[in-house]
Amino acid sequence: MQEYDNTNKGAMFKNDRKQTETHPDLGGTINVEGKDFYINAWKKESKKGVPFYSLSVKEKVAKEAVATEAPF
């Protein structure tokens, strides 16, 4: 069976744990050119009353890749 290729694809889901306005309305992951990112969205309204989504993207970093520097 061939493995599914997620390159340049993603998915977002409703945030059922939203407790404050600063928490995103939607969250998920996206792959861009082989790199994985977290993506969040907040539903907003423009000054003219047009609904839109404000987005933020943060690269996923493996826990092993995050190096902590020892103090010298």
mmCIF file of the N, C-alpha and C atoms, coordinates in Angstrom:
data_MODEL
# 
_entry.id   MODEL 
# 
loop_
_atom_site.group_PDB 
_atom_site.id 
_atom_site.type_symbol 
_atom_site.label_atom_id 
_atom_site.label_alt_id 
_atom_site.label_comp_id 
_atom_site.label_asym_id 
_atom_site.label_entity_id 
_atom_site.label_seq_id 
_atom_site.pdbx_PDB_ins_code 
_atom_site.Cartn_x 
_atom_site.Cartn_y 
_atom_site.Cartn_z 
_atom_site.occupancy 
_atom_site.B_iso_or_equiv 
_atom_site.pdbx_formal_charge 
_atom_site.auth_seq_id 
_atom_site.auth_comp_id 
_atom_site.auth_asym_id 
_atom_site.auth_atom_id 
_atom_site.pdbx_PDB_model_num 
ATOM 1   N N  . MET A 1 1  ? 0.839   -1.179 0.000  1.00 0.00 ? 1  MET A N  1 
ATOM 2   C CA . MET A 1 1  ? 0.000   0.000  0.000  1.00 0.00 ? 1  MET A CA 1 
ATOM 3   C C  . MET A 1 1  ? 0.885   1.244  0.000  1.00 0.00 ? 1  MET A C  1 
ATOM 4   N N  . GLN A 1 2  ? 0.598   2.188  -0.873 1.00 0.00 ? 2  GLN A N  1 
ATOM 5   C CA . GLN A 1 2  ? 1.380   3.406  -0.999 1.00 0.00 ? 2  GLN A CA 1 
ATOM 6   C C  . GLN A 1 2  ? 1.008   4.391  0.107  1.00 0.00 ? 2  GLN A C  1 
ATOM 7   N N  . GLU A 1 3  ? 2.019   5.025  0.719  1.00 0.00 ? 3  GLU A N  1 
ATOM 8   C CA . GLU A 1 3  ? 1.791   5.994  1.775  1.00 0.00 ? 3  GLU A CA 1 
ATOM 9   C C  . GLU A 1 3  ? 1.267   7.296  1.167  1.00 0.00 ? 3  GLU A C  1 
ATOM 10  N N  . TYR A 1 4  ? 0.342   7.955  1.870  1.00 0.00 ? 4  TYR A N  1 
ATOM 11  C CA . TYR A 1 4  ? -0.262  9.203  1.409  1.00 0.00 ? 4  TYR A CA 1 
ATOM 12  C C  . TYR A 1 4  ? 0.761   10.331 1.467  1.00 0.00 ? 4  TYR A C  1 
ATOM 13  N N  . ASP A 1 5  ? 0.835   11.147 0.446  1.00 0.00 ? 5  ASP A N  1 
ATOM 14  C CA . ASP A 1 5  ? 1.763   12.267 0.382  1.00 0.00 ? 5  ASP A CA 1 
ATOM 15  C C  . ASP A 1 5  ? 1.067   13.536 0.882  1.00 0.00 ? 5  ASP A C  1 
ATOM 16  N N  . ASN A 1 6  ? 1.499   14.053 2.036  1.00 0.00 ? 6  ASN A N  1 
ATOM 17  C CA . ASN A 1 6  ? 0.906   15.257 2.631  1.00 0.00 ? 6  ASN A CA 1 
ATOM 18  C C  . ASN A 1 6  ? 1.588   16.547 2.196  1.00 0.00 ? 6  ASN A C  1 
ATOM 19  N N  . THR A 1 7  ? 2.541   16.469 1.274  1.00 0.00 ? 7  THR A N  1 
ATOM 20  C CA . THR A 1 7  ? 3.280   17.656 0.868  1.00 0.00 ? 7  THR A CA 1 
ATOM 21  C C  . THR A 1 7  ? 2.332   18.725 0.325  1.00 0.00 ? 7  THR A C  1 
ATOM 22  N N  . ASN A 1 8  ? 2.477   19.937 0.847  1.00 0.00 ? 8  ASN A N  1 
ATOM 23  C CA . ASN A 1 8  ? 1.675   21.100 0.460  1.00 0.00 ? 8  ASN A CA 1 
ATOM 24  C C  . ASN A 1 8  ? 0.182   20.923 0.731  1.00 0.00 ? 8  ASN A C  1 
ATOM 25  N N  . LYS A 1 9  ? -0.116  20.221 1.820  1.00 0.00 ? 9  LYS A N  1 
ATOM 26  C CA . LYS A 1 9  ? -1.511  20.004 2.218  1.00 0.00 ? 9  LYS A CA 1 
ATOM 27  C C  . LYS A 1 9  ? -1.630  20.197 3.720  1.00 0.00 ? 9  LYS A C  1 
ATOM 28  N N  . GLY A 1 10 ? -2.846  20.416 4.188  1.00 0.00 ? 10 GLY A N  1 
ATOM 29  C CA . GLY A 1 10 ? -3.082  20.575 5.615  1.00 0.00 ? 10 GLY A CA 1 
ATOM 30  C C  . GLY A 1 10 ? -4.542  20.442 5.943  1.00 0.00 ? 10 GLY A C  1 
ATOM 31  N N  . ALA A 1 11 ? -4.849  20.563 7.242  1.00 0.00 ? 11 ALA A N  1 
ATOM 32  C CA . ALA A 1 11 ? -6.233  20.475 7.708  1.00 0.00 ? 11 ALA A CA 1 
ATOM 33  C C  . ALA A 1 11 ? -6.382  21.310 8.969  1.00 0.00 ? 11 ALA A C  1 
ATOM 34  N N  . MET A 1 12 ? -7.567  21.910 9.118  1.00 0.00 ? 12 MET A N  1 
ATOM 35  C CA . MET A 1 12 ? -7.885  22.686 10.314 1.00 0.00 ? 12 MET A CA 1 
ATOM 36  C C  . MET A 1 12 ? -9.191  22.175 10.895 1.00 0.00 ? 12 MET A C  1 
ATOM 37  N N  . PHE A 1 13 ? -9.295  22.272 12.220 1.00 0.00 ? 13 PHE A N  1 
ATOM 38  C CA . PHE A 1 13 ? -10.465 21.783 12.932 1.00 0.00 ? 13 PHE A CA 1 
ATOM 39  C C  . PHE A 1 13 ? -10.925 22.831 13.940 1.00 0.00 ? 13 PHE A C  1 
ATOM 40  N N  . LYS A 1 14 ? -12.205 22.792 14.282 1.00 0.00 ? 14 LYS A N  1 
ATOM 41  C CA . LYS A 1 14 ? -12.759 23.701 15.282 1.00 0.00 ? 14 LYS A CA 1 
ATOM 42  C C  . LYS A 1 14 ? -12.064 23.450 16.612 1.00 0.00 ? 14 LYS A C  1 
ATOM 43  N N  . ASN A 1 15 ? -11.719 24.525 17.311 1.00 0.00 ? 15 ASN A N  1 
ATOM 44  C CA . ASN A 1 15 ? -11.079 24.426 18.617 1.00 0.00 ? 15 ASN A CA 1 
ATOM 45  C C  . ASN A 1 15 ? -12.167 24.282 19.682 1.00 0.00 ? 15 ASN A C  1 
ATOM 46  N N  . ASP A 1 16 ? -12.402 23.058 20.131 1.00 0.00 ? 16 ASP A N  1 
ATOM 47  C CA . ASP A 1 16 ? -13.424 22.791 21.140 1.00 0.00 ? 16 ASP A CA 1 
ATOM 48  C C  . ASP A 1 16 ? -12.991 23.215 22.540 1.00 0.00 ? 16 ASP A C  1 
ATOM 49  N N  . ARG A 1 17 ? -11.708 23.575 22.705 1.00 0.00 ? 17 ARG A N  1 
ATOM 50  C CA . ARG A 1 17 ? -11.194 23.972 24.018 1.00 0.00 ? 17 ARG A CA 1 
ATOM 51  C C  . ARG A 1 17 ? -11.021 25.489 24.147 1.00 0.00 ? 17 ARG A C  1 
ATOM 52  N N  . LYS A 1 18 ? -11.575 26.256 23.229 1.00 0.00 ? 18 LYS A N  1 
ATOM 53  C CA . LYS A 1 18 ? -11.463 27.717 23.276 1.00 0.00 ? 18 LYS A CA 1 
ATOM 54  C C  . LYS A 1 18 ? -12.149 28.245 24.534 1.00 0.00 ? 18 LYS A C  1 
ATOM 55  N N  . GLN A 1 19 ? -11.401 29.013 25.333 1.00 0.00 ? 19 GLN A N  1 
ATOM 56  C CA . GLN A 1 19 ? -11.953 29.566 26.571 1.00 0.00 ? 19 GLN A CA 1 
ATOM 57  C C  . GLN A 1 19 ? -11.945 31.087 26.600 1.00 0.00 ? 19 GLN A C  1 
ATOM 58  N N  . THR A 1 20 ? -11.034 31.703 25.823 1.00 0.00 ? 20 THR A N  1 
ATOM 59  C CA . THR A 1 20 ? -10.960 33.162 25.774 1.00 0.00 ? 20 THR A CA 1 
ATOM 60  C C  . THR A 1 20 ? -10.885 33.608 24.319 1.00 0.00 ? 20 THR A C  1 
ATOM 61  N N  . GLU A 1 21 ? -11.076 34.900 24.081 1.00 0.00 ? 21 GLU A N  1 
ATOM 62  C CA . GLU A 1 21 ? -11.010 35.445 22.721 1.00 0.00 ? 21 GLU A CA 1 
ATOM 63  C C  . GLU A 1 21 ? -9.618  35.309 22.116 1.00 0.00 ? 21 GLU A C  1 
ATOM 64  N N  . THR A 1 22 ? -8.588  35.189 22.945 1.00 0.00 ? 22 THR A N  1 
ATOM 65  C CA . THR A 1 22 ? -7.230  35.062 22.414 1.00 0.00 ? 22 THR A CA 1 
ATOM 66  C C  . THR A 1 22 ? -6.934  33.654 21.915 1.00 0.00 ? 22 THR A C  1 
ATOM 67  N N  . HIS A 1 23 ? -7.722  32.670 22.333 1.00 0.00 ? 23 HIS A N  1 
ATOM 68  C CA . HIS A 1 23 ? -7.553  31.308 21.825 1.00 0.00 ? 23 HIS A CA 1 
ATOM 69  C C  . HIS A 1 23 ? -8.091  31.235 20.396 1.00 0.00 ? 23 HIS A C  1 
ATOM 70  N N  . PRO A 1 24 ? -7.421  30.475 19.512 1.00 0.00 ? 24 PRO A N  1 
ATOM 71  C CA . PRO A 1 24 ? -7.885  30.401 18.118 1.00 0.00 ? 24 PRO A CA 1 
ATOM 72  C C  . PRO A 1 24 ? -9.226  29.689 17.983 1.00 0.00 ? 24 PRO A C  1 
ATOM 73  N N  . ASP A 1 25 ? -9.979  30.063 16.948 1.00 0.00 ? 25 ASP A N  1 
ATOM 74  C CA . ASP A 1 25 ? -11.245 29.395 16.638 1.00 0.00 ? 25 ASP A CA 1 
ATOM 75  C C  . ASP A 1 25 ? -11.003 28.062 15.932 1.00 0.00 ? 25 ASP A C  1 
ATOM 76  N N  . LEU A 1 26 ? -9.926  27.995 15.163 1.00 0.00 ? 26 LEU A N  1 
ATOM 77  C CA . LEU A 1 26 ? -9.561  26.788 14.416 1.00 0.00 ? 26 LEU A CA 1 
ATOM 78  C C  . LEU A 1 26 ? -8.079  26.510 14.622 1.00 0.00 ? 26 LEU A C  1 
ATOM 79  N N  . GLY A 1 27 ? -7.699  25.252 14.521 1.00 0.00 ? 27 GLY A N  1 
ATOM 80  C CA . GLY A 1 27 ? -6.285  24.894 14.616 1.00 0.00 ? 27 GLY A CA 1 
ATOM 81  C C  . GLY A 1 27 ? -6.014  23.645 13.819 1.00 0.00 ? 27 GLY A C  1 
ATOM 82  N N  . GLY A 1 28 ? -4.757  23.471 13.437 1.00 0.00 ? 28 GLY A N  1 
ATOM 83  C CA . GLY A 1 28 ? -4.401  22.282 12.683 1.00 0.00 ? 28 GLY A CA 1 
ATOM 84  C C  . GLY A 1 28 ? -2.950  22.304 12.270 1.00 0.00 ? 28 GLY A C  1 
ATOM 85  N N  . THR A 1 29 ? -2.653  21.539 11.250 1.00 0.00 ? 29 THR A N  1 
ATOM 86  C CA . THR A 1 29 ? -1.295  21.455 10.736 1.00 0.00 ? 29 THR A CA 1 
ATOM 87  C C  . THR A 1 29 ? -1.310  21.580 9.224  1.00 0.00 ? 29 THR A C  1 
ATOM 88  N N  . ILE A 1 30 ? -0.166  22.014 8.692  1.00 0.00 ? 30 ILE A N  1 
ATOM 89  C CA . ILE A 1 30 ? -0.005  22.143 7.253  1.00 0.00 ? 30 ILE A CA 1 
ATOM 90  C C  . ILE A 1 30 ? 1.440   21.805 6.915  1.00 0.00 ? 30 ILE A C  1 
ATOM 91  N N  . ASN A 1 31 ? 1.630   21.229 5.747  1.00 0.00 ? 31 ASN A N  1 
ATOM 92  C CA . ASN A 1 31 ? 2.960   20.910 5.252  1.00 0.00 ? 31 ASN A CA 1 
ATOM 93  C C  . ASN A 1 31 ? 3.232   21.808 4.056  1.00 0.00 ? 31 ASN A C  1 
ATOM 94  N N  . VAL A 1 32 ? 4.370   22.507 4.100  1.00 0.00 ? 32 VAL A N  1 
ATOM 95  C CA . VAL A 1 32 ? 4.764   23.380 2.999  1.00 0.00 ? 32 VAL A CA 1 
ATOM 96  C C  . VAL A 1 32 ? 6.156   22.966 2.547  1.00 0.00 ? 32 VAL A C  1 
ATOM 97  N N  . GLU A 1 33 ? 6.237   22.469 1.328  1.00 0.00 ? 33 GLU A N  1 
ATOM 98  C CA . GLU A 1 33 ? 7.491   22.035 0.733  1.00 0.00 ? 33 GLU A CA 1 
ATOM 99  C C  . GLU A 1 33 ? 8.280   21.098 1.648  1.00 0.00 ? 33 GLU A C  1 
ATOM 100 N N  . GLY A 1 34 ? 7.562   20.168 2.301  1.00 0.00 ? 34 GLY A N  1 
ATOM 101 C CA . GLY A 1 34 ? 8.202   19.152 3.129  1.00 0.00 ? 34 GLY A CA 1 
ATOM 102 C C  . GLY A 1 34 ? 8.400   19.523 4.583  1.00 0.00 ? 34 GLY A C  1 
ATOM 103 N N  . LYS A 1 35 ? 8.087   20.768 4.979  1.00 0.00 ? 35 LYS A N  1 
ATOM 104 C CA . LYS A 1 35 ? 8.204   21.186 6.375  1.00 0.00 ? 35 LYS A CA 1 
ATOM 105 C C  . LYS A 1 35 ? 6.820   21.248 6.996  1.00 0.00 ? 35 LYS A C  1 
ATOM 106 N N  . ASP A 1 36 ? 6.705   20.771 8.245  1.00 0.00 ? 36 ASP A N  1 
ATOM 107 C CA . ASP A 1 36 ? 5.429   20.770 8.943  1.00 0.00 ? 36 ASP A CA 1 
ATOM 108 C C  . ASP A 1 36 ? 5.291   22.008 9.817  1.00 0.00 ? 36 ASP A C  1 
ATOM 109 N N  . PHE A 1 37 ? 4.067   22.570 9.823  1.00 0.00 ? 37 PHE A N  1 
ATOM 110 C CA . PHE A 1 37 ? 3.767   23.770 10.584 1.00 0.00 ? 37 PHE A CA 1 
ATOM 111 C C  . PHE A 1 37 ? 2.446   23.580 11.333 1.00 0.00 ? 37 PHE A C  1 
ATOM 112 N N  . TYR A 1 38 ? 2.328   24.256 12.493 1.00 0.00 ? 38 TYR A N  1 
ATOM 113 C CA . TYR A 1 38 ? 1.043   24.410 13.158 1.00 0.00 ? 38 TYR A CA 1 
ATOM 114 C C  . TYR A 1 38 ? 0.393   25.636 12.545 1.00 0.00 ? 38 TYR A C  1 
ATOM 115 N N  . ILE A 1 39 ? -0.928  25.599 12.375 1.00 0.00 ? 39 ILE A N  1 
ATOM 116 C CA . ILE A 1 39 ? -1.649  26.755 11.839 1.00 0.00 ? 39 ILE A CA 1 
ATOM 117 C C  . ILE A 1 39 ? -2.882  27.003 12.708 1.00 0.00 ? 39 ILE A C  1 
ATOM 118 N N  . ASN A 1 40 ? -3.113  28.274 13.044 1.00 0.00 ? 40 ASN A N  1 
ATOM 119 C CA . ASN A 1 40 ? -4.266  28.674 13.843 1.00 0.00 ? 40 ASN A CA 1 
ATOM 120 C C  . ASN A 1 40 ? -5.014  29.779 13.123 1.00 0.00 ? 40 ASN A C  1 
ATOM 121 N N  . ALA A 1 41 ? -6.315  29.879 13.400 1.00 0.00 ? 41 ALA A N  1 
ATOM 122 C CA . ALA A 1 41 ? -7.137  30.902 12.755 1.00 0.00 ? 41 ALA A CA 1 
ATOM 123 C C  . ALA A 1 41 ? -8.142  31.470 13.745 1.00 0.00 ? 41 ALA A C  1 
ATOM 124 N N  . TRP A 1 42 ? -8.336  32.787 13.640 1.00 0.00 ? 42 TRP A N  1 
ATOM 125 C CA . TRP A 1 42 ? -9.311  33.501 14.446 1.00 0.00 ? 42 TRP A CA 1 
ATOM 126 C C  . TRP A 1 42 ? -10.322 34.143 13.507 1.00 0.00 ? 42 TRP A C  1 
ATOM 127 N N  . LYS A 1 43 ? -11.615 33.922 13.760 1.00 0.00 ? 43 LYS A N  1 
ATOM 128 C CA . LYS A 1 43 ? -12.652 34.541 12.939 1.00 0.00 ? 43 LYS A CA 1 
ATOM 129 C C  . LYS A 1 43 ? -12.808 35.987 13.390 1.00 0.00 ? 43 LYS A C  1 
ATOM 130 N N  . LYS A 1 44 ? -12.711 36.907 12.424 1.00 0.00 ? 44 LYS A N  1 
ATOM 131 C CA . LYS A 1 44 ? -12.788 38.334 12.717 1.00 0.00 ? 44 LYS A CA 1 
ATOM 132 C C  . LYS A 1 44 ? -13.714 39.019 11.729 1.00 0.00 ? 44 LYS A C  1 
ATOM 133 N N  . GLU A 1 45 ? -13.911 40.307 11.945 1.00 0.00 ? 45 GLU A N  1 
ATOM 134 C CA . GLU A 1 45 ? -14.744 41.094 11.039 1.00 0.00 ? 45 GLU A CA 1 
ATOM 135 C C  . GLU A 1 45 ? -14.028 42.402 10.741 1.00 0.00 ? 45 GLU A C  1 
ATOM 136 N N  . SER A 1 46 ? -13.991 42.775 9.468  1.00 0.00 ? 46 SER A N  1 
ATOM 137 C CA . SER A 1 46 ? -13.339 44.022 9.063  1.00 0.00 ? 46 SER A CA 1 
ATOM 138 C C  . SER A 1 46 ? -14.175 45.217 9.516  1.00 0.00 ? 46 SER A C  1 
ATOM 139 N N  . LYS A 1 47 ? -13.593 46.403 9.408  1.00 0.00 ? 47 LYS A N  1 
ATOM 140 C CA . LYS A 1 47 ? -14.312 47.630 9.780  1.00 0.00 ? 47 LYS A CA 1 
ATOM 141 C C  . LYS A 1 47 ? -15.570 47.824 8.946  1.00 0.00 ? 47 LYS A C  1 
ATOM 142 N N  . LYS A 1 48 ? -15.592 47.247 7.736  1.00 0.00 ? 48 LYS A N  1 
ATOM 143 C CA . LYS A 1 48 ? -16.768 47.344 6.862  1.00 0.00 ? 48 LYS A CA 1 
ATOM 144 C C  . LYS A 1 48 ? -17.748 46.195 7.083  1.00 0.00 ? 48 LYS A C  1 
ATOM 145 N N  . GLY A 1 49 ? -17.468 45.327 8.079  1.00 0.00 ? 49 GLY A N  1 
ATOM 146 C CA . GLY A 1 49 ? -18.379 44.246 8.403  1.00 0.00 ? 49 GLY A CA 1 
ATOM 147 C C  . GLY A 1 49 ? -18.176 42.973 7.601  1.00 0.00 ? 49 GLY A C  1 
ATOM 148 N N  . VAL A 1 50 ? -17.054 42.871 6.894  1.00 0.00 ? 50 VAL A N  1 
ATOM 149 C CA . VAL A 1 50 ? -16.783 41.690 6.079  1.00 0.00 ? 50 VAL A CA 1 
ATOM 150 C C  . VAL A 1 50 ? -16.054 40.648 6.938  1.00 0.00 ? 50 VAL A C  1 
ATOM 151 N N  . PRO A 1 51 ? -16.613 39.433 7.069  1.00 0.00 ? 51 PRO A N  1 
ATOM 152 C CA . PRO A 1 51 ? -15.940 38.405 7.864  1.00 0.00 ? 51 PRO A CA 1 
ATOM 153 C C  . PRO A 1 51 ? -14.675 37.881 7.175  1.00 0.00 ? 51 PRO A C  1 
ATOM 154 N N  . PHE A 1 52 ? -13.657 37.583 7.998  1.00 0.00 ? 52 PHE A N  1 
ATOM 155 C CA . PHE A 1 52 ? -12.421 37.001 7.475  1.00 0.00 ? 52 PHE A CA 1 
ATOM 156 C C  . PHE A 1 52 ? -11.745 36.208 8.586  1.00 0.00 ? 52 PHE A C  1 
ATOM 157 N N  . TYR A 1 53 ? -10.706 35.459 8.237  1.00 0.00 ? 53 TYR A N  1 
ATOM 158 C CA . TYR A 1 53 ? -9.918  34.713 9.216  1.00 0.00 ? 53 TYR A CA 1 
ATOM 159 C C  . TYR A 1 53 ? -8.515  35.292 9.278  1.00 0.00 ? 53 TYR A C  1 
ATOM 160 N N  . SER A 1 54 ? -8.042  35.560 10.476 1.00 0.00 ? 54 SER A N  1 
ATOM 161 C CA . SER A 1 54 ? -6.666  35.971 10.720 1.00 0.00 ? 54 SER A CA 1 
ATOM 162 C C  . SER A 1 54 ? -5.888  34.694 11.049 1.00 0.00 ? 54 SER A C  1 
ATOM 163 N N  . LEU A 1 55 ? -4.713  34.519 10.420 1.00 0.00 ? 55 LEU A N  1 
ATOM 164 C CA . LEU A 1 55 ? -3.961  33.277 10.555 1.00 0.00 ? 55 LEU A CA 1 
ATOM 165 C C  . LEU A 1 55 ? -2.612  33.482 11.220 1.00 0.00 ? 55 LEU A C  1 
ATOM 166 N N  . SER A 1 56 ? -2.136  32.433 11.902 1.00 0.00 ? 56 SER A N  1 
ATOM 167 C CA . SER A 1 56 ? -0.757  32.400 12.376 1.00 0.00 ? 56 SER A CA 1 
ATOM 168 C C  . SER A 1 56 ? -0.198  31.021 12.058 1.00 0.00 ? 56 SER A C  1 
ATOM 169 N N  . VAL A 1 57 ? 1.087   30.993 11.764 1.00 0.00 ? 57 VAL A N  1 
ATOM 170 C CA . VAL A 1 57 ? 1.772   29.750 11.406 1.00 0.00 ? 57 VAL A CA 1 
ATOM 171 C C  . VAL A 1 57 ? 3.049   29.668 12.223 1.00 0.00 ? 57 VAL A C  1 
ATOM 172 N N  . LYS A 1 58 ? 3.320   28.475 12.775 1.00 0.00 ? 58 LYS A N  1 
ATOM 173 C CA . LYS A 1 58 ? 4.532   28.252 13.567 1.00 0.00 ? 58 LYS A CA 1 
ATOM 174 C C  . LYS A 1 58 ? 5.118   26.910 13.167 1.00 0.00 ? 58 LYS A C  1 
ATOM 175 N N  . GLU A 1 59 ? 6.404   26.899 12.859 1.00 0.00 ? 59 GLU A N  1 
ATOM 176 C CA . GLU A 1 59 ? 7.045   25.654 12.421 1.00 0.00 ? 59 GLU A CA 1 
ATOM 177 C C  . GLU A 1 59 ? 7.062   24.639 13.562 1.00 0.00 ? 59 GLU A C  1 
ATOM 178 N N  . LYS A 1 60 ? 6.732   23.390 13.229 1.00 0.00 ? 60 LYS A N  1 
ATOM 179 C CA . LYS A 1 60 ? 6.837   22.299 14.184 1.00 0.00 ? 60 LYS A CA 1 
ATOM 180 C C  . LYS A 1 60 ? 8.313   21.966 14.350 1.00 0.00 ? 60 LYS A C  1 
ATOM 181 N N  . VAL A 1 61 ? 8.755   21.872 15.570 1.00 0.00 ? 61 VAL A N  1 
ATOM 182 C CA . VAL A 1 61 ? 10.150  21.529 15.835 1.00 0.00 ? 61 VAL A CA 1 
ATOM 183 C C  . VAL A 1 61 ? 10.145  20.296 16.720 1.00 0.00 ? 61 VAL A C  1 
ATOM 184 N N  . ALA A 1 62 ? 10.869  19.265 16.284 1.00 0.00 ? 62 ALA A N  1 
ATOM 185 C CA . ALA A 1 62 ? 10.953  18.036 17.078 1.00 0.00 ? 62 ALA A CA 1 
ATOM 186 C C  . ALA A 1 62 ? 11.603  18.351 18.417 1.00 0.00 ? 62 ALA A C  1 
ATOM 187 N N  . LYS A 1 63 ? 11.100  17.743 19.483 1.00 0.00 ? 63 LYS A N  1 
ATOM 188 C CA . LYS A 1 63 ? 11.635  17.998 20.819 1.00 0.00 ? 63 LYS A CA 1 
ATOM 189 C C  . LYS A 1 63 ? 13.124  17.691 20.890 1.00 0.00 ? 63 LYS A C  1 
ATOM 190 N N  . GLU A 1 64 ? 13.570  16.669 20.176 1.00 0.00 ? 64 GLU A N  1 
ATOM 191 C CA . GLU A 1 64 ? 14.981  16.306 20.183 1.00 0.00 ? 64 GLU A CA 1 
ATOM 192 C C  . GLU A 1 64 ? 15.822  17.388 19.515 1.00 0.00 ? 64 GLU A C  1 
ATOM 193 N N  . ALA A 1 65 ? 15.232  18.121 18.567 1.00 0.00 ? 65 ALA A N  1 
ATOM 194 C CA . ALA A 1 65 ? 15.975  19.131 17.818 1.00 0.00 ? 65 ALA A CA 1 
ATOM 195 C C  . ALA A 1 65 ? 16.148  20.421 18.590 1.00 0.00 ? 65 ALA A C  1 
ATOM 196 N N  . VAL A 1 66 ? 15.335  20.619 19.637 1.00 0.00 ? 66 VAL A N  1 
ATOM 197 C CA . VAL A 1 66 ? 15.437  21.830 20.436 1.00 0.00 ? 66 VAL A CA 1 
ATOM 198 C C  . VAL A 1 66 ? 16.578  21.646 21.421 1.00 0.00 ? 66 VAL A C  1 
ATOM 199 N N  . ALA A 1 67 ? 17.658  22.325 21.179 1.00 0.00 ? 67 ALA A N  1 
ATOM 200 C CA . ALA A 1 67 ? 18.852  22.202 22.031 1.00 0.00 ? 67 ALA A CA 1 
ATOM 201 C C  . ALA A 1 67 ? 18.827  23.254 23.122 1.00 0.00 ? 67 ALA A C  1 
ATOM 202 N N  . THR A 1 68 ? 19.159  22.839 24.324 1.00 0.00 ? 68 THR A N  1 
ATOM 203 C CA . THR A 1 68 ? 19.280  23.805 25.407 1.00 0.00 ? 68 THR A CA 1 
ATOM 204 C C  . THR A 1 68 ? 20.767  24.005 25.656 1.00 0.00 ? 68 THR A C  1 
ATOM 205 N N  . GLU A 1 69 ? 21.141  25.258 25.751 1.00 0.00 ? 69 GLU A N  1 
ATOM 206 C CA . GLU A 1 69 ? 22.549  25.574 25.932 1.00 0.00 ? 69 GLU A CA 1 
ATOM 207 C C  . GLU A 1 69 ? 22.910  25.483 27.403 1.00 0.00 ? 69 GLU A C  1 
ATOM 208 N N  . ALA A 1 70 ? 24.043  24.863 27.692 1.00 0.00 ? 70 ALA A N  1 
ATOM 209 C CA . ALA A 1 70 ? 24.541  24.784 29.043 1.00 0.00 ? 70 ALA A CA 1 
ATOM 210 C C  . ALA A 1 70 ? 25.254  26.089 29.393 1.00 0.00 ? 70 ALA A C  1 
ATOM 211 N N  . PRO A 1 71 ? 25.021  26.618 30.587 1.00 0.00 ? 71 PRO A N  1 
ATOM 212 C CA . PRO A 1 71 ? 25.713  27.858 30.972 1.00 0.00 ? 71 PRO A CA 1 
ATOM 213 C C  . PRO A 1 71 ? 27.200  27.597 31.172 1.00 0.00 ? 71 PRO A C  1 
ATOM 214 N N  . PHE A 1 72 ? 28.027  28.536 30.722 1.00 0.00 ? 72 PHE A N  1 
ATOM 215 C CA . PHE A 1 72 ? 29.482  28.417 30.886 1.00 0.00 ? 72 PHE A CA 1 
ATOM 216 C C  . PHE A 1 72 ? 29.990  29.469 31.804 1.00 0.00 ? 72 PHE A C  1 
# 
